[in-house]
Amino acid sequence: MEGFDILNLFIVLLSAWGAGALIKRIGYPAILGELLVGVIIGPSLLGLVESSSTLVIISEAGVILLMAYIGMEINFKDLGKASWAGLLAAIGGFIVPFGLGYYAVTQFGGTHMAGLFVGIAVGVTSLATKSRILVDLNLLDTRIAYVLMAGALISDTLALIIFAGLSSFIDAGSVDMTEISLIGGKIILFFAFTTFLGIYFLPKLGKWMANRKIDNRTTYFTLLLLIVFGLSELAELVGLHGILGAFMAGLFIKEGVFHEKITKDITRVFHDVSVGFMAPIFFVTAGFHVTLDVFQTDLELLLVILGVAFIGKILGTVLFYLPSGNGWREGLAVGTGMNGRGAVEIVIAGIGLQKGIISQEIFSILVFMAILTTLSVPVLLTWTTNWLKKRNELVKQFSRKGHIILGANPLALLLGKHLSETNKVVFVDANKGLCENASNLGFECIHGNILEEATLSEASAKDFKTFIALTRNNEINLLSSQLANDVFFIPEKFIVISPNTSNGEKGGINLLSTASASTLFSSKVDIQPWIQKVQDSTFKEIETINNKKISTREWVKLQSSKHNNLLPLVIIDNTGTKRPFRYNDYIEANEKIISIE
Amino acid sequence: MEGFDILNLFIVLLSAWGAGALIKRIGYPAILGELLVGVIIGPSLLGLVESSSTLVIISEAGVILLMAYIGMEINFKDLGKASWAGLLAAIGGFIVPFGLGYYAVTQFGGTHMAGLFVGIAVGVTSLATKSRILVDLNLLDTRIAYVLMAGALISDTLALIIFAGLSSFIDAGSVDMTEISLIGGKIILFFAFTTFLGIYFLPKLGKWMANRKIDNRTTYFTLLLLIVFGLSELAELVGLHGILGAFMAGLFIKEGVFHEKITKDITRVFHDVSVGFMAPIFFVTAGFHVTLDVFQTDLELLLVILGVAFIGKILGTVLFYLPSGNGWREGLAVGTGMNGRGAVEIVIAGIGLQKGIISQEIFSILVFMAILTTLSVPVLLTWTTNWLKKRNELVKQFSRKGHIILGANPLALLLGKHLSETNKVVFVDANKGLCENASNLGFECIHGNILEEATLSEASAKDFKTFIALTRNNEINLLSSQLANDVFFIPEKFIVISPNTSNGEKGGINLLSTASASTLFSSKVDIQPWIQKVQDSTFKEIETINNKKISTREWVKLQSSKHNNLLPLVIIDNTGTKRPFRYNDYIEANEKIISIE
C-alpha cells in the first residue's frame, strides 16, 4: 500500500487550476485546459509527473462524485419540458455519430466492443460548455438555447443508458442466452431498486429527518455520500459500472426530497469537491495516457474519427431536426452548438481504456477529438447564429415576455402602470396590504415570500423576460434577483440599490455581477422619498425627447448637472413600447423618457 | 497501484456515520463513535474490513484537510483576547501531563522519543467537545466557558508547536550540533516563509482577486486547497510533518484575506469534506490499529497512562489556575472540562505509530485514553459545576449584559425604554431616519446593515447578553439572530416572527432552531399594527400582577381566552429588573407583566 502522495497531487492540482483558469479566460471550459496540461506535463511530453496510487484513487473518487453531481443538476421537470425539437436534435445528434463511429472502428479492424465505445464517445454532448457560450453569444433568450439545453440533457441521458446496457456485457465476454437474461434481470432489478429508493424511500427519509429537526448540513452531506457510494457499489455488483450508480443517486437527490436549502448547499459542495478538486485530477491524468504517436501511426483513423465526430454530429442533428419545422439552418446552428464533447466522453473513454476495450491509441484519438470539438463550438456557433441573424431567422423564445416586479409599493405600481400598457406585468410582495392595493388597481399580485422558489413559481417566473426588484432592502433585491437568474433563467434583471446601507459600496456591487443584474434608474438611488412622493401624489410626470443616441448614464449626469432632481422611470421607443430606465442601456435618438419630479 | 476500493470506503463511511450519529445523540462528539466502531469492525474484533490504499490515502488526505480546518477555526483575535486565567489553565493542563507522560513511558523502558510523543498526546485538549457540552450544561455565559475555550485553543497551539520542534528530529535520529542548527534553521525559514505568505502575500492576492471581480466560489476552494497542500508539502520538505503546514495554511485563511462570504462558505466546505467525509475514515481506520491484547500484556502501563492523563491534566490545571485567584474549585471544573482528548491527539498518535516511534500497544493505549477521557468530560464537568452552583460560586461572565435591539421602530423604542431602566440598550437599524429618532430619545443607535458582521461589531455585540430582532422581515430577523449566535455567541436571542409570510410556517420555525432563538411576545405576531399604534400614541400600557408560576405561553392563552387583545412587552421581577416577554419563559408568582393594548 502506497501512502498519500502529496507532492504529485499538488503539482497536478496546480496545473489543472492554472490551465483551467487560463482557458476559461478565453471562453472555453476548464476541462479543455486540464486535458491539454495533462498531455503536456505527462509522460508523452515533459514527463514531469507520473501516475501514483494517490492520483488514481483521488481521480476515480472524483469521477464518481462528478457523475453524482451531473445527475443532481439534471432536473426531471426540465427533461419533461424538453421540447419536441430538443428531443429530435438529441436523438439525431447521438444516433448518427454513434452508428458512424461504430462502423469506422470496426472497418479499421477494431472489435465490436471498441466500436460501441467509440460510438458512444462520439455521440455524447457536453453539458458543461453550454450556458457560458450562450451568455457570451447573447443567445440565452433564443429558441436555439432551449433546444441546445434540452438536447444536451437528453443526449447525455441516452448515452448513459446505452453505456449501462453495454458495460454489463464487458466482463461477461461471449455470452449465451441464459447469461444474457441473467444479466438483463440483474440490471432491471438494479434500476427497479434505485427507482424505488429514489421515488419512495428517499422522500420518506427526508421527511423523517425534517420532522426530527435534523438540520446539520454535514450530516446530510455524509448521508448523500453514502447514497452515492452505496448505489455506485451496487451498480458494480450487478455488473454495471459504478458511475451509473452514482449518476442515478444524483438524479434522485432533488428538491422536495430534502429541505430546499440543504439540497442546494450540498449540491454546491459536491460541485466544489468534484469540479474544484477531484475531477480535475482525473482529467489531467487522462492526459497522461495520451500518446502523441497517433499522429504518425494512426493518422488515418484519427482523421476518420474526427470526421465522424464533426460531420456525424452536425449532419445527424440537421437531418433529425427537419421534422421540427424550424428549418435546416437552425438545425445547423443546433448541431454546431451540440458538437462539444466533455466530461462524460472522457469518463467513458477512460473506462474503455482501463478495461482494455480500447487501445491507448484510440483513447488518445478520443481525447484529441474532445479537445477539437470543444474548441470548435464557439467558432462554429458564432458563424451559424450570425448567419441566422443576418437572414433574420434567429427566433426568440416567444414564451418569455413581460415583467415581474418585486415590491408593490406606490412607486413600483406607477412603473408597472407604464409598463403594462405594452407588456404583461405581475407584482410580488410579502405584504398583504400592498398586494391588495395592486389588485385593486387591476394588477395580478402574488402574495408571498420572494426568497422562496415557490413564490416565483406561482408567479410563473419562467415565462417572463424581465425581473425588477424594487424594494427598499438591497439584500432582498440582490438575493431575489439571483434566484430569478439561477432558477428561472430570467434574462433581464434590474434592481434598485439604495446607497444608504453600509453594504452598498462593498458587497452590493460585487453581488450585482453574481446576480448578473444591472441597477434600475441608472444609479444608486434611495427610493424611499420617491415612494412617499408617489403615495402623497406630490409628484409630476415629465416627458422629454432625446435628440441623439446617449447612454442612460450620460443622460442622468446631464440632468443632475442641470440641477434637475428627476427619477427617470421608463423609456418609450419609436413603436411606443415602454421599457424600464436602467443602467447600461442606450437611449436612441427620438426616444422619449418619462421621469417623475 | 491499487484502484479505488469503493466497497470498503462505503462500509467504513457508513459505520462512521452510524456510530457518530448514535454517540452524538447521547451528547458525545462523533470522533468517539468513530474510534469505537473502528475497533469493533477492524481486525482486533470482528475483522469485517481491512485497510486498503483507498482508505489510507483518503484518510491521510482527510487529516491534512482536518488540520487546515482546525487552523481556519482558530482566530488570532480570540487567542489575543484569551484571559490570563485561560492561559494559566492551558499551560498547567499541558505541561504537567506532558512531563508525567514522558516520565512514565521512559520508566517503562520506552525511548525518549516515545516518551515525548505520549507526553504530547496526554497534554493536548480536545476542542471538539467543548461548545456542545457547554450548551447542554447551560454554561455558555459563565466564566468557566471562557476559560475553557481559550484554554483548549492555547493548549492545542502549544502542543502543535512542540510537535513541530519534535517531528523535525524524528527522521534525523542521533544528531550533532551542526545538524541541529541546520534543522533549526530550516524550521525558522519555514515559519518565516509561511508567516510572510500569510500576512503579506495572501491579503495582496485576495485584494487582487477581489479587484478582478473573481467571485467563483470553486476557484477559491481550489486555490485554498493548493495553499494547504503546498504548505503541507513544504513542511515535509524541511523535515516537519505535513499536518503542520496544513495547520499554518488554515491559520492564515481568515476573514480580511478573502471576501467574508467566500471565506465562510469555503470554511464550511472544508468542514464538510474533512469532518463529513475524509477524517472519519481516518478515525475509524485508527481503530483498526488498536489491539485489545494490551488489557492483558500491558495493563500496568495502560493504567499508568490513564492515571497520568486524568490526574496530570486535572491537577495540573488546578495548580496553575491558583494564581488567577478564581479559586481551586473553579480550577477543578476547568480541569475536568479540559480533560477530553480528540482529533489532534489521535492524529499525533497515528503519526507516531506510522513512523515507528510508538508501538502498536502504546498506540492502542492512547486510543483508549482518548475514549475514556472524552467520556469523562460531561460526567465530571456536571459534578464540578453543580458543586460550584450549590456553593454559589459559579461566576457568570460579567462582561455580557444588556440588550441589542435590531430595528428602531416605535414599538422597539418602547420596549427599549422599559429595558433601559435596568440594563444597557443599543439599537441597530439600516434606516437613518429611525436611527436618528432613537438617538433623539437618548439611545445609542448604530446605523448600518445588520447582516454585515461589521455592524454588529460596531455595536460591540460580543459584550451583550441578549439580542432582540424586532423588524417586520422574518428573514432578516432570523439571519441576524444566526449571526448573533454564530459569530458573537450572544447567549439569548429573541426574535419576532410575523405570521403573514408564506415562510412563517415552514422554513421559519425550522430556522429558529438553527439560530437557537426563541420568539418574542410568546408567539407569532404581526407587529405592524402595534408599531402603528405606538407611533400614533393610541395605545395604553397595562400592568398586571401574576399570582402563581405560569409559562408565558399559558399566560398568552389565558389572555386571548378573555378576548383581551394585548401585546405583552416585558416582565418585571421582584427586584424591579425588566426582561422581554418571550416564548419558553416562566412568569414567577408576584412578577408583573407590562402589556400594551
Interface residues (C-beta under 8 A of the other chain):
Chain A: M1 E2 G3 F4 D5 I6 L7 L9 F10 L13 L14 A16 W17 A21 S51 S52 S53 T54 V56 I57 I58 E60 A61 I64 A210 K213 D215 R217 T218 T219 F221 T222 L223 L225 L226 F229 G230 S232 E233 E236 G242 H259 K261 R268 V269 H271 D272 V273 V275 G276 F277 P280 A430 N431 K432 H447 G448 N449 L451 E452 A454 T455 N473 N474 E475 I476 N500 T501 S502 N503 G507 N510 S513 T514
Chain B: M1 E2 G3 F4 D5 I6 L7 L9 F10 L13 L14 A16 W17 A21 S51 S52 S53 T54 V56 I57 I58 E60 A61 I64 A210 K213 D215 R217 T218 T219 F221 T222 L223 L225 L226 F229 G230 S232 E233 E236 G242 H259 K261 R268 V269 H271 D272 V273 V275 G276 F277 P280 A430 N431 K432 G448 N449 L451 E452 A454 T455 N473 N474 E475 I476 N500 T501 S502 N503 G507 N510 S513 T514
